[in-house]
Amino acid sequence: MHIDIITLFPDMFTEIFAQSILHRAQTKGLFSVEVHNLRDYSTNKNRRVDDYPYGGGAGMVIQIEPVDNCIKHLSSIRKYDEIIYTAPDGQPLTQSLCNELSLKENICILCGHYKGIDERIREHLITREISIGDYVLSGGELAAAVIADSVVRLLPGVLNDETSALTDSFQQELVSPPVYTRPADYNGWKVPEILLNGNDKLIDAWRFEQALERTRQRRPELMDEK
Ligand code: ADE
């Protein structure tokens, strides 16, 4: 999978893609990413990419021309399966949407801007709009990073334990069961006995029961979906 990200703040992504699983996915050749500065596609001598809103009002609006220039240029290199815009009024990012996106070859993500972008970008250049939750971020960069992380970890071979993405919270409309590691007894706080007895069947059944119980208690609405 290849992801292109278009942003006014490219430096925000440097460490995110240089660490942990996203980094390992790149060194394994399973994923590549390029971050593009929208200002590089401005035709303005001061590299401006925004202007005042028609009709007045506070804040500046991202202009269509640099975005169109950038997407045209990138589309001449790759054919995109999706050109995503991050926005609080987009489609909610869910595990099932992550699964769907993980099957794509090439994705472009245009990071949203706090005062918005010219609506014609959304109408004509974007194929999907995604929100990462019902709250407002200062910009779309963190949302783009969340989308990339949640999708790339699902690519075959990215996680060491092939099954671990399948047992994630939400993957079966359930949250994950609790996990423990050594020591078995920390100042009297004990690990559940069943995990120590080595009976895989009983342990699987216990974990499933715990996942059900946790989902019932913490996120009951997940069990109603589907
Ligand atoms: N930009 C600002 N808030 C956002 C959100 N919740 N999701 C995606 N993009 C955003």
Boltz pocket constraint, residues with backbone or C-beta under 6 A from the ligand:
constraints:
  - pocket:
      binder: B
      contacts: [[A, 86], [A, 87], [A, 88], [A, 112], [A, 130], [A, 131], [A, 132], [A, 133], [A, 134], [A, 135], [A, 136], [A, 137], [A, 138], [A, 139], [A, 140], [A, 143]]
      max_distance: 6.0
